[in-house]
Amino acid sequence: MSTLAARSDYAREILHVYGIVTWVAIGIALVVGVALAWIIVRFRDQPGASRVPAQTRGHTLLEISWTIAPALVLLAIAIPTIQVIFRTQAAPPRDALEITVYGHQWWWEFRYPALQVVTANELHVPAGRPVALTLQGPDVIHSFWVPRLGGKRDVIPGRLNRLTFTAETPGEYRGQCAEFCGVSHANMGMRVIVDAPDAFARWVAAQKTELAEPAGLAAEGKAIFAGRACVGCHTIRGVSSGALGPDLTTFGSRHTLAAGLLPISVDNVAAWLKNPPALKPDAKMPALGLTDEQARAVATYLIGLK
Ligand code: CUA
């Protein structure tokens, strides 16, 4: 999660401004440090020196120069900063992939309207193609931040914010909500998976494939899922259409659960199902009173959704 290892045009622009500000600051620190060292040596107490050095008051030239010098420094920083603001806030190019990002307490929802794909907490984007994110949320202010790709951009209820970037290198990039949003703010992580264009097309196709009917333990899990409160909050295409929690239609194709909290495995998913707030404080999903066997059955079902 280093902003110093930029892997998108947006992150490079930010790094560019950061570099300018850093070098300006280093230059000022050197000037001030050298001047301070010289003054300490030159005006140190010496035998026979007068106790009070010469006093200067109301020196117009000095007053003007130390007002103008910082203003010039701020101007030098402001020009490239404003240029980058305009470059990174420009309208997205026409071929950009539109994605709507919803920040929820405490997970991320990603909708691809043109592709009719919905996912959560793991955002897939194609390398080399601009993605135009529209950010919004139903509850409190969050902030989308994937240090190597883009952000921070606030997610504000009742307002549409935008963020456009082009990821350069396939790989997995970690992100994090960067605005305090409640008890589990720190647990509001995400992954951005940058795919090569053909791998992205395969991922999209896999997200839309009809789900195979589960068998054995997974079939038991599906029956439990369908008969419990799960359906009130979660969508699984063809099974339920709840909208409060993450869409689970292709849950098994993700690598992590609960907004990047744990790797996906039967043990972890079963532990989550038994008592979500124990793993993620204040999680909106309540403990459902499942037995160990029931939790394992539902976990097996969910992991098979891919
Ligand atoms: Cu969402 Cu912090």
Residues whose N, C-alpha, C, O or C-beta is under 5 A from the ligand:
A	BS01	CUA	H104 I141 H142 S143 C177 A178 E179 F180 C181 H185 M188
